[in-house]
Amino acid sequence: MPNFSCVFVFLANIEFRLSLSSCSKLPPRKYCYVDKKMSWNDAQQYCREKYTDLATFESMDDINMLNSTFSYSWAWIGLQDDPKSWKNTLGNDTNYWRWAITGETSKTDYHNWYSTEPSSYGGNESCVTMGFEGWWFDINCGKNRSFVCYNGKKIFSFMDFNY
């Protein structure tokens, strides 16, 4: 039976586009560390069945919350580089990392790569694990690791500014 540890994180993100202000709010995001070893794909399937998806992080505050709560080591998060899905449209850019839940890059441009990462190791490392101090490392997706899931959905509200 896996061990679960959970924490609530409150996130808010404000984006401005043309005359619209898009205020995106997340209800409390519940992160759960799952101490069960699986490949990245199996971990994602597990998270999607029992939670929302593998963890997505928008800032260092999220990582800091986990650091103070969890005693994890080398846990999968929901970041992946899948060249097969974008190679025809983006050329040979080998480090086009996307969050699993949205299929998009970070809206805040946040990343927490260790200084020598991502390394890709000849194109064989396309999934991300979080190691010591919350640093991110790309490794082979087939390796068995524990993982961090989350529950949460985005709610959008739009306001039109007329001057």
N, C-alpha and C positions, 0 to 999 in steps of 0.2 A: 504494500500500500504506500503510495507516494506521500511525502510530507508537503504541506501547503503553508506558505506564509503570505500574508496579504497586507497591503497598505493602500490608503486612499490618497490621491493626488488631485488637487484642484488646479485646472489649467485654464487660461484665457488667452486668446490670440486676437489681435485686431489687425485687419488688413484694409487698406484704402485703395479703391480702384475708380478712376475717373470721378464721376459725380456721386457714385455710390460708396457708402461706407459699409463694409461687410464685417460684422462683429460675430466672430465664431466662438462659441463657448462650449466647453466640455463639462458635462456633469462630473461629479467625483469619479475619477478614473481609478479603478481598483486593479492594482498589479498583484499577480500571484506567482510566486516562485514555485515551480514544480520540480521536486527532487526525484525525477525519474529520467533515465537516460534514453534518448531517442535521436534519430536523425532529424535534420531541420524540417524536412517534409512531413515526417510523422509527428513532430512536435507541433507544427502548424495545424495539422489535421486535428490533433488532440485539443489545441487551444480553440479552434473554430467550433468544435463540438461542445466543449464545456464552458467556454468564455466567449470573447469576441475574436481575438486573434493573438498572434505573438506580439510582444510588447513593442510599442512605438514611443519614441522619446522626442520631445519638442525643445528641451532645454536641459542644462546641467542641473537645474533644480530637481528634475525627475530622477536623474542619476543619484544625486545626493540623498534624496528620500530613500532610494533603494539601499544605498551604502549604509545608512544608519539602521536599516531594518533587517536586511537579509545577510545571511552568511553563505552566499553563493560562490561558485567558482566555475568559470567558463560556461556560462548559460547562454543558450540561443536567444536572440532577439529577432524582431520581424523585419530585418533589413537584408536585402538580397540583390546581387548583381546577376542578371540573367541575360547574357548576350544573345541567346536565341530569340528572345522576344523583341529586341530592338535593333539588332545588327543591320538589317536592311534599311532602316531609316536614319540611324545615327552613325553609320560608318564603323570604324574600328575603335571607338572610345571604349576602353576596357574597364573603366571604373564608373559606371553609371548606376549608382546604387539607388534602389527604390524600396519604400516601405510596403510590406506585403498587403496590408489592409487596404491601401489606396492605390497601389501601383504607381505612386508618384514619388518624386524626390521630396526632401524636407521642405515644408513651406517656410520654415524659419531659417533655413540654411544651417541648422545645427548639426554638428557631428562631433564625435569624441574618439577619433582614431588614435591609436598608439602611434608614436613617432615613425615607426617603420612600416605602418599599414596605410591603406590596403596594399598587400604585396601580390596578390593574385596567384603566385606560385605557378607560373606557366598556364594560367587559365583554369587551374584546378581548385581555386578557392573562391567561391561565390556566395557564401553565406556568412553571417556575422554572429560571433559569440562575444559576450561581454566578460572580460576577465577582471583582474585585480584593479581596484580603484575605479571601476566603471569604464575602463578603456575598452575600445572596440578592436577586434581582430578578425580578419577574414580567414576562414578555414574551409576545408572540404565539407560540403553539405551532408555527406554520408556518415560522418563521424557521429558517435552517440554522445550527447551532452544533456545536461539538465536544461531547463528553459524558463522564461518568464512570459506569462500570458497577461492579458488585461481584459477588463470589461469596460465598455464605454462607447457612447455614440456622440457624434457632433450634432449640435443644433444650430442652425443658421438663422439670423434675423437681418433684414436689410432696411436701411434708412436712406431716403432720398433727400439730399441737401439742395435746396433751391435758394440761390442768393439773388 
